[in-house]
Amino acid sequence: MGEQLTPEHFIPYLNGVFRVTGGHHALTLTQVDAPRIAGAPAQSMPRQPFTLIFCGPPGEVLAEGLHALTVADGRRFEFYLIPIQTPSAERQDYQAVFN
């Protein structure tokens, strides 16, 4: 994918399932966090930084790294996913950060 991704690309996929290509993990997109940066003119940044938060099953944690994921409509994205501290033992959360 050559286009610059923005938070708006992912809003339609909130609560949607992303399947890891070549694996068995299925992650649900639970948050698109795009806080505004105070005092930074929009034109000085190539894009607004944002973070995607995914939720997956507990147990076998998907390793940190670059992963290709596909959503139900067939669109494919590549993310650098990081497993993050998850307060619930019933799930494992992951984040993808875009600067």
MOPAC internal coordinates of N, CA, C and O (Angstrom, degrees):
PM7 1SCF
backbone

  N    0.0000 0     0.00 0     0.00 0    0    0    0
  C    1.4467 1     0.00 0     0.00 0    1    0    0
  C    1.5126 1   107.82 1     0.00 0    2    1    0
  O    1.2310 1   120.16 1   -58.93 1    3    2    1
  N    1.3517 1   117.30 1   121.07 1    3    2    1
  C    1.4311 1   120.71 1  -176.27 1    5    3    2
  C    1.5180 1   114.71 1   -94.49 1    6    5    3
  O    1.2310 1   119.64 1   162.90 1    7    6    5
  N    1.3078 1   118.30 1   -17.10 1    7    6    5
  C    1.4642 1   120.06 1  -176.99 1    9    7    6
  C    1.5226 1   111.71 1   -75.95 1   10    9    7
  O    1.2310 1   121.39 1   -28.18 1   11   10    9
  N    1.3208 1   114.94 1   151.82 1   11   10    9
  C    1.4627 1   121.38 1   177.76 1   13   11   10
  C    1.5275 1   108.60 1   -75.82 1   14   13   11
  O    1.2310 1   120.55 1   -61.13 1   15   14   13
  N    1.3169 1   116.55 1   118.87 1   15   14   13
  C    1.4564 1   120.82 1  -178.70 1   17   15   14
  C    1.5198 1   111.47 1   -76.82 1   18   17   15
  O    1.2310 1   121.22 1   -35.19 1   19   18   17
  N    1.3251 1   115.26 1   144.81 1   19   18   17
  C    1.4596 1   122.62 1   178.86 1   21   19   18
  C    1.5288 1   108.04 1  -130.16 1   22   21   19
  O    1.2310 1   120.07 1   -12.21 1   23   22   21
  N    1.3255 1   117.47 1   167.79 1   23   22   21
  C    1.4639 1   119.15 1   177.46 1   25   23   22
  C    1.5348 1   112.53 1   -56.88 1   26   25   23
  O    1.2310 1   120.69 1   146.53 1   27   26   25
  N    1.3353 1   116.29 1   -33.47 1   27   26   25
  C    1.4610 1   120.38 1  -178.14 1   29   27   26
  C    1.5288 1   113.31 1   -62.71 1   30   29   27
  O    1.2310 1   120.05 1   154.41 1   31   30   29
  N    1.3310 1   117.51 1   -25.59 1   31   30   29
  C    1.4611 1   120.26 1   176.70 1   33   31   30
  C    1.5316 1   111.54 1   -63.13 1   34   33   31
  O    1.2310 1   120.39 1   152.65 1   35   34   33
  N    1.3351 1   116.85 1   -27.35 1   35   34   33
  C    1.4599 1   120.50 1  -170.93 1   37   35   34
  C    1.5258 1   115.12 1  -104.39 1   38   37   35
  O    1.2310 1   119.83 1   165.27 1   39   38   37
  N    1.3308 1   117.92 1   -14.73 1   39   38   37
  C    1.4655 1   120.62 1   179.28 1   41   39   38
  C    1.5330 1   111.20 1   -54.11 1   42   41   39
  O    1.2310 1   118.71 1   136.41 1   43   42   41
  N    1.3381 1   120.07 1   -43.59 1   43   42   41
  C    1.4702 1   119.28 1  -179.98 1   45   43   42
  C    1.5351 1   113.87 1   -64.11 1   46   45   43
  O    1.2310 1   120.49 1   162.19 1   47   46   45
  N    1.3285 1   116.67 1   -17.81 1   47   46   45
  C    1.4604 1   120.62 1  -177.45 1   49   47   46
  C    1.5287 1   113.81 1   -98.56 1   50   49   47
  O    1.2310 1   120.02 1  -174.75 1   51   50   49
  N    1.3372 1   117.57 1     5.25 1   51   50   49
  C    1.4673 1   119.83 1   177.32 1   53   51   50
  C    1.5201 1   109.84 1   -55.48 1   54   53   51
  O    1.2310 1   120.78 1   -47.26 1   55   54   53
  N    1.3130 1   116.11 1   132.74 1   55   54   53
  C    1.4649 1   124.96 1  -176.77 1   57   55   54
  C    1.5238 1   112.97 1    67.69 1   58   57   55
  O    1.2310 1   120.71 1  -168.50 1   59   58   57
  N    1.3186 1   116.25 1    11.50 1   59   58   57
  C    1.4600 1   121.03 1   175.57 1   61   59   58
  C    1.5188 1   110.67 1   -90.99 1   62   61   59
  O    1.2310 1   121.32 1   -21.09 1   63   62   61
  N    1.3210 1   115.07 1   158.91 1   63   62   61
  C    1.4642 1   121.75 1  -177.86 1   65   63   62
  C    1.5195 1   110.34 1   -96.47 1   66   65   63
  O    1.2310 1   121.31 1   -48.67 1   67   66   65
  N    1.3265 1   115.10 1   131.33 1   67   66   65
  C    1.4624 1   123.69 1   175.82 1   69   67   66
  C    1.5303 1   106.61 1  -110.34 1   70   69   67
  O    1.2310 1   120.25 1   -55.90 1   71   70   69
  N    1.3130 1   117.12 1   124.10 1   71   70   69
  C    1.4644 1   121.46 1  -179.77 1   73   71   70
  C    1.5296 1   109.59 1  -101.37 1   74   73   71
  O    1.2310 1   121.32 1   -47.39 1   75   74   73
  N    1.3256 1   115.08 1   132.61 1   75   74   73
  C    1.4599 1   121.16 1  -179.30 1   77   75   74
  C    1.5259 1   108.40 1   -74.82 1   78   77   75
  O    1.2310 1   120.98 1   -56.95 1   79   78   77
  N    1.3266 1   115.72 1   123.05 1   79   78   77
  C    1.4596 1   121.75 1   179.62 1   81   79   78
  C    1.5299 1   109.71 1   -63.86 1   82   81   79
  O    1.2310 1   120.73 1   -49.80 1   83   82   81
  N    1.3159 1   116.22 1   130.20 1   83   82   81
  C    1.4521 1   120.79 1   178.52 1   85   83   82
  C    1.5171 1   114.10 1    76.56 1   86   85   83
  O    1.2310 1   120.03 1  -169.18 1   87   86   85
  N    1.3152 1   117.56 1    10.82 1   87   86   85
  C    1.4676 1   121.63 1  -179.64 1   89   87   86
  C    1.5117 1   110.47 1  -138.92 1   90   89   87
  O    1.2310 1   121.11 1     5.32 1   91   90   89
  N    1.3034 1   115.48 1  -174.68 1   91   90   89
  C    1.4636 1   119.81 1  -178.52 1   93   91   90
  C    1.5243 1   113.03 1  -112.15 1   94   93   91
  O    1.2310 1   120.06 1  -179.61 1   95   94   93
  N    1.3240 1   117.49 1     0.39 1   95   94   93
  C    1.4608 1   120.50 1  -179.21 1   97   95   94
  C    1.5265 1   110.97 1   -74.18 1   98   97   95
  O    1.2310 1   120.95 1   -39.56 1   99   98   97
  N    1.3224 1   115.78 1   140.44 1   99   98   97
  C    1.4600 1   123.51 1   172.78 1  101   99   98
  C    1.5266 1   106.48 1  -127.47 1  102  101   99
  O    1.2310 1   120.67 1   -58.38 1  103  102  101
  N    1.3217 1   116.32 1   121.62 1  103  102  101
  C    1.4579 1   121.84 1  -176.34 1  105  103  102
  C    1.5230 1   109.49 1  -116.15 1  106  105  103
  O    1.2310 1   120.81 1   -41.34 1  107  106  105
  N    1.3176 1   116.05 1   138.66 1  107  106  105
  C    1.4551 1   121.66 1   178.87 1  109  107  106
  C    1.5259 1   109.31 1  -100.08 1  110  109  107
  O    1.2310 1   120.61 1   -50.96 1  111  110  109
  N    1.3271 1   116.44 1   129.04 1  111  110  109
  C    1.4630 1   120.68 1   176.98 1  113  111  110
  C    1.5240 1   108.25 1   -76.09 1  114  113  111
  O    1.2310 1   120.45 1   -65.00 1  115  114  113
  N    1.3276 1   116.74 1   115.00 1  115  114  113
  C    1.4614 1   120.65 1  -175.37 1  117  115  114
  C    1.5299 1   113.75 1  -106.53 1  118  117  115
  O    1.2310 1   120.04 1   158.54 1  119  118  117
  N    1.3405 1   117.52 1   -21.46 1  119  118  117
  C    1.4659 1   119.71 1  -178.61 1  121  119  118
  C    1.5222 1   110.54 1  -149.18 1  122  121  119
  O    1.2310 1   121.34 1   -36.12 1  123  122  121
  N    1.3256 1   115.04 1   143.88 1  123  122  121
  C    1.4559 1   122.73 1   167.92 1  125  123  122
  C    1.5183 1   104.72 1  -122.72 1  126  125  123
  O    1.2310 1   120.61 1   -75.44 1  127  126  125
  N    1.3217 1   116.43 1   104.56 1  127  126  125
  C    1.4711 1   121.74 1  -176.95 1  129  127  126
  C    1.5278 1   108.91 1  -101.71 1  130  129  127
  O    1.2310 1   121.28 1   -59.84 1  131  130  129
  N    1.3458 1   115.16 1   120.16 1  131  130  129
  C    1.4598 1   120.39 1  -179.88 1  133  131  130
  C    1.5200 1   109.21 1  -135.59 1  134  133  131
  O    1.2310 1   120.43 1  -106.51 1  135  134  133
  N    1.3271 1   116.79 1    73.49 1  135  134  133
  C    1.4656 1   119.17 1  -179.12 1  137  135  134
  C    1.5277 1   111.08 1   -69.14 1  138  137  135
  O    1.2310 1   121.28 1   -38.34 1  139  138  137
  N    1.3013 1   115.16 1   141.66 1  139  138  137
  C    1.4689 1   120.34 1   176.26 1  141  139  138
  C    1.5289 1   108.54 1   -75.53 1  142  141  139
  O    1.2310 1   120.82 1   -39.97 1  143  142  141
  N    1.3119 1   116.04 1   140.03 1  143  142  141
  C    1.4580 1   120.90 1   179.21 1  145  143  142
  C    1.5229 1   107.64 1   -95.48 1  146  145  143
  O    1.2310 1   120.63 1   -65.02 1  147  146  145
  N    1.3178 1   116.40 1   114.98 1  147  146  145
  C    1.4581 1   122.29 1  -177.46 1  149  147  146
  C    1.5239 1   110.74 1   -64.14 1  150  149  147
  O    1.2310 1   121.11 1   -45.85 1  151  150  149
  N    1.3160 1   115.48 1   134.15 1  151  150  149
  C    1.4542 1   120.67 1   174.35 1  153  151  150
  C    1.5121 1   115.33 1    80.65 1  154  153  151
  O    1.2310 1   119.63 1   175.88 1  155  154  153
  N    1.3255 1   118.31 1    -4.12 1  155  154  153
  C    1.4670 1   120.42 1  -179.70 1  157  155  154
  C    1.5232 1   109.23 1   -98.66 1  158  157  155
  O    1.2310 1   120.24 1   -63.52 1  159  158  157
  N    1.3312 1   117.15 1   116.48 1  159  158  157
  C    1.4591 1   118.53 1   177.95 1  161  159  158
  C    1.5229 1   111.06 1   -65.14 1  162  161  159
  O    1.2310 1   120.70 1   -45.36 1  163  162  161
  N    1.3150 1   116.26 1   134.64 1  163  162  161
  C    1.4641 1   121.51 1  -175.65 1  165  163  162
  C    1.5246 1   111.88 1   -56.78 1  166  165  163
  O    1.2310 1   119.59 1   143.24 1  167  166  165
  N    1.3301 1   118.38 1   -36.76 1  167  166  165
  C    1.4513 1   120.59 1  -177.23 1  169  167  166
  C    1.5286 1   112.82 1   -71.23 1  170  169  167
  O    1.2310 1   119.47 1   164.75 1  171  170  169
  N    1.3412 1   118.62 1   -15.25 1  171  170  169
  C    1.4664 1   120.32 1  -179.54 1  173  171  170
  C    1.5293 1   112.27 1   -84.38 1  174  173  171
  O    1.2310 1   120.05 1   169.36 1  175  174  173
  N    1.3276 1   117.51 1   -10.64 1  175  174  173
  C    1.4682 1   121.09 1  -179.89 1  177  175  174
  C    1.5312 1   108.92 1  -111.30 1  178  177  175
  O    1.2310 1   120.31 1   -41.45 1  179  178  177
  N    1.3386 1   117.02 1   138.55 1  179  178  177
  C    1.4628 1   118.81 1   179.14 1  181  179  178
  C    1.5325 1   112.63 1   -63.62 1  182  181  179
  O    1.2310 1   120.39 1   151.59 1  183  182  181
  N    1.3202 1   116.86 1   -28.41 1  183  182  181
  C    1.4600 1   121.75 1   174.30 1  185  183  182
  C    1.5184 1   108.51 1  -163.16 1  186  185  183
  O    1.2310 1   121.43 1   -19.31 1  187  186  185
  N    1.2941 1   114.88 1   160.69 1  187  186  185
  C    1.4604 1   120.43 1   176.16 1  189  187  186
  C    1.5279 1   108.27 1   -71.25 1  190  189  187
  O    1.2310 1   119.20 1   -54.50 1  191  190  189
  N    1.3347 1   119.13 1   125.50 1  191  190  189
  C    1.4656 1   120.33 1   176.07 1  193  191  190
  C    1.5232 1   110.26 1   -62.47 1  194  193  191
  O    1.2310 1   120.91 1   -34.23 1  195  194  193
  N    1.3319 1   115.87 1   145.77 1  195  194  193
  C    1.4626 1   120.41 1   177.28 1  197  195  194
  C    1.5146 1   110.32 1  -155.08 1  198  197  195
  O    1.2310 1   121.74 1   -16.12 1  199  198  197
  N    1.3215 1   114.28 1   163.88 1  199  198  197
  C    1.4579 1   122.06 1  -179.52 1  201  199  198
  C    1.5206 1   109.28 1  -130.92 1  202  201  199
  O    1.2310 1   121.09 1   -41.81 1  203  202  201
  N    1.3231 1   115.51 1   138.19 1  203  202  201
  C    1.4583 1   121.43 1   172.55 1  205  203  202
  C    1.5221 1   107.93 1  -105.55 1  206  205  203
  O    1.2310 1   120.59 1   -43.48 1  207  206  205
  N    1.3205 1   116.48 1   136.52 1  207  206  205
  C    1.4627 1   121.55 1   176.29 1  209  207  206
  C    1.5244 1   107.52 1  -115.57 1  210  209  207
  O    1.2310 1   121.62 1   -52.52 1  211  210  209
  N    1.3199 1   114.51 1   127.48 1  211  210  209
  C    1.4601 1   122.30 1   179.10 1  213  211  210
  C    1.5233 1   109.12 1  -115.34 1  214  213  211
  O    1.2310 1   120.95 1   -26.68 1  215  214  213
  N    1.3041 1   115.79 1   153.32 1  215  214  213
  C    1.4584 1   122.51 1   176.88 1  217  215  214
  C    1.5232 1   107.99 1  -121.82 1  218  217  215
  O    1.2310 1   120.96 1   -46.48 1  219  218  217
  N    1.3304 1   115.77 1   133.52 1  219  218  217
  C    1.4493 1   120.93 1   177.39 1  221  219  218
  C    1.5146 1   109.72 1  -132.51 1  222  221  219
  O    1.2310 1   120.50 1    -4.39 1  223  222  221
  N    1.3176 1   116.64 1   175.61 1  223  222  221
  C    1.4609 1   119.60 1   179.46 1  225  223  222
  C    1.5272 1   111.53 1   -70.09 1  226  225  223
  O    1.2310 1   120.25 1   -25.21 1  227  226  225
  N    1.3316 1   117.14 1   154.79 1  227  226  225
  C    1.4651 1   119.96 1   176.75 1  229  227  226
  C    1.5309 1   109.76 1   -73.76 1  230  229  227
  O    1.2310 1   121.42 1    -7.46 1  231  230  229
  N    1.2695 1   114.89 1   172.54 1  231  230  229
  C    1.4670 1   118.08 1   176.16 1  233  231  230
  C    1.5073 1   110.78 1   100.15 1  234  233  231
  O    1.2310 1   120.42 1    67.12 1  235  234  233
  N    1.3111 1   116.80 1  -112.88 1  235  234  233
  C    1.4609 1   121.13 1  -176.45 1  237  235  234
  C    1.5325 1   109.55 1   -70.20 1  238  237  235
  O    1.2310 1   120.99 1   -76.43 1  239  238  237
  N    1.3213 1   115.72 1   103.57 1  239  238  237
  C    1.4581 1   122.06 1  -176.37 1  241  239  238
  C    1.5260 1   109.13 1   -82.22 1  242  241  239
  O    1.2310 1   121.21 1   -46.73 1  243  242  241
  N    1.3251 1   115.29 1   133.27 1  243  242  241
  C    1.4530 1   121.02 1   175.61 1  245  243  242
  C    1.5315 1   107.73 1   -68.71 1  246  245  243
  O    1.2310 1   120.24 1   -50.19 1  247  246  245
  N    1.3036 1   117.15 1   129.81 1  247  246  245
  C    1.4720 1   121.51 1  -176.58 1  249  247  246
  C    1.5198 1   111.47 1   -65.79 1  250  249  247
  O    1.2310 1   120.87 1   -34.39 1  251  250  249
  N    1.3334 1   115.94 1   145.61 1  251  250  249
  C    1.4578 1   120.69 1   174.18 1  253  251  250
  C    1.5166 1   109.23 1   -58.34 1  254  253  251
  O    1.2310 1   121.04 1   -41.61 1  255  254  253
  N    1.3269 1   115.61 1   138.39 1  255  254  253
  C    1.4530 1   119.34 1   176.87 1  257  255  254
  C    1.5114 1   112.13 1   151.33 1  258  257  255
  O    1.2310 1   121.42 1     3.46 1  259  258  257
  N    1.3294 1   114.89 1  -176.54 1  259  258  257
  C    1.4520 1   122.33 1  -179.71 1  261  259  258
  C    1.5229 1   109.36 1   -79.89 1  262  261  259
  O    1.2310 1   120.87 1   -54.86 1  263  262  261
  N    1.3297 1   115.93 1   125.14 1  263  262  261
  C    1.4638 1   121.68 1  -178.10 1  265  263  262
  C    1.5229 1   109.54 1  -133.32 1  266  265  263
  O    1.2310 1   120.87 1   -38.38 1  267  266  265
  N    1.3210 1   115.94 1   141.62 1  267  266  265
  C    1.4614 1   121.81 1   172.64 1  269  267  266
  C    1.5234 1   107.25 1   -92.45 1  270  269  267
  O    1.2310 1   120.85 1   -48.97 1  271  270  269
  N    1.3328 1   115.98 1   131.03 1  271  270  269
  C    1.4619 1   121.51 1   179.73 1  273  271  270
  C    1.5262 1   108.80 1  -128.52 1  274  273  271
  O    1.2310 1   121.12 1   -35.31 1  275  274  273
  N    1.3248 1   115.46 1   144.69 1  275  274  273
  C    1.4534 1   122.04 1  -179.53 1  277  275  274
  C    1.5197 1   109.30 1  -122.26 1  278  277  275
  O    1.2310 1   120.80 1   -42.41 1  279  278  277
  N    1.3329 1   116.07 1   137.59 1  279  278  277
  C    1.4662 1   121.27 1   177.05 1  281  279  278
  C    1.5261 1   109.15 1   -98.73 1  282  281  279
  O    1.2310 1   120.55 1    -7.82 1  283  282  281
  N    1.3258 1   116.55 1   172.18 1  283  282  281
  C    1.4612 1   122.89 1  -173.34 1  285  283  282
  C    1.5269 1   113.35 1   -57.09 1  286  285  283
  O    1.2310 1   119.77 1   147.37 1  287  286  285
  N    1.3341 1   118.04 1   -32.63 1  287  286  285
  C    1.4704 1   119.75 1  -178.92 1  289  287  286
  C    1.5242 1   112.44 1   -80.44 1  290  289  287
  O    1.2310 1   120.44 1  -177.87 1  291  290  289
  N    1.3348 1   116.76 1     2.13 1  291  290  289
  C    1.4566 1   121.91 1   177.02 1  293  291  290
  C    1.5181 1   114.93 1    93.13 1  294  293  291
  O    1.2310 1   120.12 1   173.96 1  295  294  293
  N    1.3157 1   117.38 1    -6.04 1  295  294  293
  C    1.4676 1   119.93 1   179.53 1  297  295  294
  C    1.5200 1   109.25 1   -68.89 1  298  297  295
  O    1.2310 1   121.08 1   -41.66 1  299  298  297
  N    1.3250 1   115.53 1   138.34 1  299  298  297
  C    1.4641 1   121.73 1  -177.13 1  301  299  298
  C    1.5247 1   109.01 1  -115.65 1  302  301  299
  O    1.2310 1   121.38 1   -44.02 1  303  302  301
  N    1.3259 1   114.97 1   135.98 1  303  302  301
  C    1.4588 1   122.05 1   177.92 1  305  303  302
  C    1.5216 1   108.20 1  -127.98 1  306  305  303
  O    1.2310 1   120.61 1   -26.82 1  307  306  305
  N    1.3280 1   116.44 1   153.18 1  307  306  305
  C    1.4584 1   121.14 1   171.27 1  309  307  306
  C    1.5154 1   107.76 1  -115.91 1  310  309  307
  O    1.2310 1   120.93 1   -51.95 1  311  310  309
  N    1.3369 1   115.83 1   128.05 1  311  310  309
  C    1.4512 1   122.60 1  -178.95 1  313  311  310
  C    1.5180 1   109.75 1  -128.51 1  314  313  311
  O    1.2310 1   121.21 1   -31.61 1  315  314  313
  N    1.3150 1   115.30 1   148.39 1  315  314  313
  C    1.4564 1   119.96 1   165.27 1  317  315  314
  C    1.5219 1   104.71 1   -91.37 1  318  317  315
  O    1.2310 1   120.41 1   -75.12 1  319  318  317
  N    1.3241 1   116.83 1   104.88 1  319  318  317
  C    1.4612 1   122.65 1  -176.90 1  321  319  318
  C    1.5175 1   111.12 1   -96.20 1  322  321  319
  O    1.2310 1   121.63 1   -39.34 1  323  322  321
  N    1.3189 1   114.48 1   140.66 1  323  322  321
  C    1.4549 1   121.44 1   178.82 1  325  323  322
  C    1.5294 1   108.09 1  -126.98 1  326  325  323
  O    1.2310 1   119.50 1   -57.12 1  327  326  325
  N    1.3397 1   118.56 1   122.88 1  327  326  325
  C    1.4646 1   118.80 1   172.35 1  329  327  326
  C    1.5301 1   108.07 1   -66.02 1  330  329  327
  O    1.2310 1   120.35 1   -43.12 1  331  330  329
  N    1.3169 1   116.94 1   136.88 1  331  330  329
  C    1.4678 1   120.35 1  -177.49 1  333  331  330
  C    1.5160 1   110.35 1  -121.94 1  334  333  331
  O    1.2310 1   121.26 1   -16.87 1  335  334  333
  N    1.3180 1   115.20 1   163.13 1  335  334  333
  C    1.4584 1   121.55 1   177.48 1  337  335  334
  C    1.5254 1   108.49 1   -55.29 1  338  337  335
  O    1.2310 1   121.12 1   -53.46 1  339  338  337
  N    1.3273 1   115.46 1   126.54 1  339  338  337
  C    1.4580 1   121.53 1  -177.12 1  341  339  338
  C    1.5193 1   108.22 1  -122.39 1  342  341  339
  O    1.2310 1   119.80 1   -60.08 1  343  342  341
  N    1.3445 1   117.98 1   119.92 1  343  342  341
  C    1.4690 1   120.62 1  -175.72 1  345  343  342
  C    1.5323 1   114.42 1   -68.55 1  346  345  343
  O    1.2310 1   120.20 1   160.32 1  347  346  345
  N    1.3180 1   117.22 1   -19.68 1  347  346  345
  C    1.4658 1   120.36 1  -177.65 1  349  347  346
  C    1.5252 1   110.46 1  -101.93 1  350  349  347
  O    1.2310 1   120.56 1   -41.93 1  351  350  349
  N    1.3142 1   116.54 1   138.07 1  351  350  349
  C    1.4660 1   121.02 1   176.14 1  353  351  350
  C    1.5304 1   111.37 1   -78.90 1  354  353  351
  O    1.2310 1   120.35 1   175.13 1  355  354  353
  N    1.3232 1   116.94 1    -4.87 1  355  354  353
  C    1.4637 1   121.72 1  -176.98 1  357  355  354
  C    1.5191 1   113.65 1   -90.85 1  358  357  355
  O    1.2310 1   119.90 1   179.61 1  359  358  357
  N    1.3504 1   117.79 1    -0.39 1  359  358  357
  C    1.4603 1   120.46 1  -179.97 1  361  359  358
  C    1.5370 1   109.06 1  -156.83 1  362  361  359
  O    1.2310 1   121.31 1    -9.96 1  363  362  361
  N    1.3175 1   115.10 1   170.04 1  363  362  361
  C    1.4588 1   122.17 1   171.65 1  365  363  362
  C    1.5201 1   106.78 1  -128.52 1  366  365  363
  O    1.2310 1   120.44 1   -52.06 1  367  366  365
  N    1.3269 1   116.77 1   127.94 1  367  366  365
  C    1.4521 1   121.55 1   179.59 1  369  367  366
  C    1.5229 1   110.48 1   -98.87 1  370  369  367
  O    1.2310 1   121.86 1   -26.82 1  371  370  369
  N    1.3404 1   114.05 1   153.18 1  371  370  369
  C    1.4562 1   122.57 1   179.55 1  373  371  370
  C    1.5210 1   108.10 1  -136.54 1  374  373  371
  O    1.2310 1   120.71 1   -24.53 1  375  374  373
  N    1.3321 1   116.26 1   155.47 1  375  374  373
  C    1.4537 1   119.34 1   175.34 1  377  375  374
  C    1.5162 1   110.53 1  -131.36 1  378  377  375
  O    1.2310 1   121.46 1   -29.76 1  379  378  377
  N    1.3211 1   114.81 1   150.24 1  379  378  377
  C    1.4573 1   123.42 1   170.25 1  381  379  378
  C    1.5213 1   105.81 1  -126.77 1  382  381  379
  O    1.2310 1   120.41 1   -56.04 1  383  382  381
  N    1.3281 1   116.81 1   123.96 1  383  382  381
  C    1.4580 1   121.98 1  -174.95 1  385  383  382
  C    1.5291 1   109.49 1  -109.42 1  386  385  383
  O    1.2310 1   121.26 1   -46.09 1  387  386  385
  N    1.3199 1   115.19 1   133.91 1  387  386  385
  C    1.4634 1   122.42 1   178.14 1  389  387  386
  C    1.5165 1   108.14 1  -119.48 1  390  389  387
  O    1.2310 1   120.29 1   -63.61 1  391  390  389
  N    1.3291 1   117.06 1   116.39 1  391  390  389
  C    1.4767 1   122.02 1   179.67 1  393  391  390
  C    1.5110 1   111.11 1   -96.90 1  394  393  391
  O    1.2310 1   120.10 1   180.00 1  395  394  393

